[in-house]
Amino acid sequence: MSERQALLENEPYDTEDPDEIVREIDKLWREAQSKFIAIGRWLCKAFREHEGTYEEAIVSRLPFGRIVAYQLRMVAEAIESHRLPVDAMPRSYSTAYKLVTLTAEDYQAALDQNLVRPDVTRAEVEEWKRARVKARAPKLAKRQRLAQERATIRTEIAELEVRLAKARQRLHEIASEIGHEEEKASVPSLTAWSRQAASY
């Protein structure tokens, strides 16, 4: 079928029925979605077979930009790896891209919460992502506080090591003047503590 024939075949016909208009648009959109998947699979094939020259030999000659090419390829890769079921793919490839680029943990949560489905909208996915970030914030804040406390403790131990070394040096100087005591007082060591703290 030529491009002209395809255009004529998709020419709107005479109808004022809203339901029929929506059905026709929905049908065309589904057809477009299958084309997007096919384009993504072709891009995956080209990426594998033209490693090193993919950008110049393929992407630079396409009728769309690098960002679109990358998103289509990522979605197709998710489908080919069975991470994204074809029957659950969102109708917009850009929405599908937002889902397949989630972390493994977030993607599993999206699956569990029925976010990975054909009728999900981009706005819905973005709102869900914002909610995830907000829910994770207290945990991240606690982790940062603990990391800071750990750094402070390590600094304190290092300072104590320096003070202990100076104290030992002073004891040595005193001993050279008045001699050693008959019973040496044991000087505690922080070395083991320091090594153990560094492992945390």
C-alpha positions in Angstrom: 0.0 0.0 0.0 1.4 3.4 -1.0 1.6 6.3 1.4 -1.1 8.1 -0.6 -3.4 5.0 -0.4 -2.9 4.8 3.4 -3.8 8.5 3.8 -6.9 8.0 1.7 -7.9 4.9 3.7 -7.7 6.8 7.0 -9.6 9.8 5.6 -12.5 10.7 8.1 -15.9 9.6 6.8 -19.2 11.4 7.4 -20.4 10.8 10.9 -21.4 12.9 13.9 -21.7 10.1 16.4 -19.2 10.8 19.3 -18.9 7.1 20.1 -18.0 6.2 16.6 -15.5 9.1 16.3 -13.8 7.9 19.5 -13.8 4.3 18.3 -12.1 5.4 15.0 -9.5 7.5 16.9 -8.9 4.7 19.4 -8.3 2.2 16.5 -5.9 4.5 14.8 -4.0 5.2 18.0 -3.7 1.4 18.6 -2.3 1.0 15.1 0.1 3.8 15.8 1.2 2.1 19.1 2.0 -1.1 17.2 4.1 1.0 14.8 5.9 2.6 17.7 6.8 -0.9 19.0 7.9 -2.0 15.6 10.1 1.1 15.2 11.7 0.4 18.6 12.5 -3.2 17.7 14.1 -2.0 14.5 16.2 0.4 16.5 17.2 -2.4 18.9 18.3 -4.5 15.9 20.3 -1.5 14.5 21.9 -0.8 17.9 23.1 -4.4 18.1 24.3 -4.7 14.6 25.9 -1.2 14.2 27.7 -0.9 17.5 30.0 2.1 17.4 28.4 3.7 14.3 24.7 3.5 15.4 24.3 7.2 16.0 25.9 8.3 12.8 24.7 5.5 10.5 21.2 5.2 11.8 19.9 7.8 14.3 21.2 10.9 12.5 19.2 9.8 9.4 15.9 9.2 11.1 12.8 11.5 10.7 12.8 12.1 14.5 15.4 13.1 17.1 17.8 11.2 19.3 15.6 11.4 22.4 12.6 9.9 20.7 14.8 7.2 19.2 16.3 6.4 22.6 12.9 6.2 24.3 11.4 3.9 21.6 14.4 1.6 21.9 14.2 1.4 25.7 10.5 0.5 25.5 11.2 -2.1 22.8 14.0 -3.6 24.9 11.7 -3.9 27.9 9.2 -5.7 25.7 11.7 -8.0 24.2 13.1 -8.9 27.6 9.5 -9.5 28.9 9.9 -6.9 31.5 7.0 -5.0 30.0 4.1 -7.2 28.8 2.8 -6.1 25.4 -0.8 -6.2 26.6 0.0 -3.9 29.5 2.0 -1.3 27.5 0.6 2.2 28.0 -0.8 3.7 24.8 1.8 6.5 24.8 5.4 5.3 24.3 6.6 8.3 26.3 4.5 7.1 29.3 5.8 3.5 28.8 9.4 4.9 28.8 8.8 6.6 32.2 7.7 3.2 33.5 10.5 1.0 32.1 13.2 3.4 33.3 12.1 3.1 36.9 14.4 1.3 39.3 13.7 -2.4 39.8 12.2 -1.7 43.2 10.0 1.1 41.9 8.9 -0.9 38.8 7.9 -3.9 41.0 5.9 -1.5 43.1 4.2 0.0 40.0 3.3 -3.5 38.9 1.9 -4.4 42.4 -0.2 -1.1 42.4 -1.6 -1.7 38.9 0.2 1.3 37.4 1.5 -0.7 34.4 -1.6 -0.8 32.2 -2.7 0.4 28.8 -4.8 3.3 30.0 -2.4 4.8 32.5 -1.6 8.4 31.8 1.7 10.2 31.9 0.4 12.6 34.6 -0.6 9.6 36.7 2.8 8.1 36.4 4.5 11.4 37.3 2.2 11.9 40.3 3.0 8.3 41.5 6.7 8.9 41.2 6.5 12.2 43.2 4.6 10.3 45.9 7.3 7.6 46.0 10.0 10.2 46.4 8.0 12.0 49.2 7.5 8.7 51.0 11.2 7.8 50.8 12.4 11.2 52.0 12.2 10.5 55.8 14.3 7.3 55.3 16.8 9.2 53.3 17.0 12.0 55.9 17.6 9.4 58.6 20.3 7.8 56.6 22.0 11.1 56.0 21.9 11.9 59.7 23.4 8.5 60.6 26.1 8.9 58.0 27.0 12.3 59.4 27.1 10.9 62.9 29.4 8.1 61.8 31.8 10.6 60.2 31.8 12.6 63.4 32.6 9.6 65.5 35.5 8.6 63.2 36.9 12.1 63.4 36.7 12.0 67.2 38.5 8.6 67.3 41.2 10.0 65.0 41.7 13.0 67.4 41.9 10.7 70.4 44.6 8.6 68.6 46.6 11.8 68.1 46.2 12.8 71.8 47.1 9.2 72.9 50.3 9.2 70.8 51.4 12.6 72.3 50.7 11.2 75.8 52.8 8.1 75.1 55.6 10.4 73.8 55.4 12.5 77.0 55.6 9.3 79.2 58.7 8.3 77.3 60.3 11.7 77.9 59.5 11.5 81.6 60.9 8.0 81.8 64.2 9.1 80.3 64.5 11.7 83.1 63.4 9.7 86.2 63.4 6.2 85.0 60.7 3.6 84.6 58.3 2.7 87.3 58.7 -0.7 88.8 55.2 -1.6 87.8 54.3 0.0 84.5 50.9 1.5 84.3 49.1 0.1 81.3 48.1 2.7 78.8 44.9 1.9 77.0 45.1 1.6 73.2 42.6 3.0 70.8 44.1 1.3 67.7 41.7 -1.6 67.8 38.8 0.8 68.2 40.1 2.9 65.3 40.4 0.0 63.0 36.9 -1.3 63.9 35.4 2.1 63.4 36.9 2.5 60.0 35.1 -0.7 58.9 31.7 0.8 59.5 
